[in-house]
């Protein structure tokens, strides 16, 4: 099985809403089962980093932002 891993450095979040609710929202999205929505298998929070493990999709377009 192939998966996509999104790594989020929570120290770089600019709004308090995002930093407070990002982990909770990822957990809620993990409960959704729909053929048109990428499935989230797991979310892990380690210190100041959030890892979101999701299903891999060949048709998914991923944009990377490097600072």
ChimeraX attribute file (.defattr): number of C-alpha atoms within 10 A of each C-alpha:
attribute: neighborCount
match mode: 1-to-1
recipient: residues
	/A:1	4
	/A:2	8
	/A:3	14
	/A:4	15
	/A:5	15
	/A:6	11
	/A:7	13
	/A:8	15
	/A:9	13
	/A:10	17
	/A:11	10
	/A:12	10
	/A:13	13
	/A:14	9
	/A:15	8
	/A:16	8
	/A:17	9
	/A:18	12
	/A:19	15
	/A:20	12
	/A:21	11
	/A:22	14
	/A:23	18
	/A:24	12
	/A:25	11
	/A:26	19
	/A:27	17
	/A:28	10
	/A:29	16
	/A:30	18
	/A:31	11
	/A:32	12
	/A:33	11
	/A:34	8
	/A:35	7
	/A:36	6
	/A:37	10
	/A:38	17
	/A:39	19
	/A:40	22
	/A:41	16
	/A:42	14
	/A:43	18
	/A:44	14
	/A:45	13
	/A:46	9
	/A:47	9
	/A:48	10
	/A:49	14
	/A:50	18
	/A:51	17
	/A:52	21
	/A:53	19
	/A:54	18
	/A:55	14
	/A:56	15
	/A:57	13
	/A:58	5
	/A:59	6
	/A:60	8
	/A:61	7
	/A:62	8
	/A:63	6
	/A:64	6
	/A:65	5
	/A:66	4
	/A:67	3
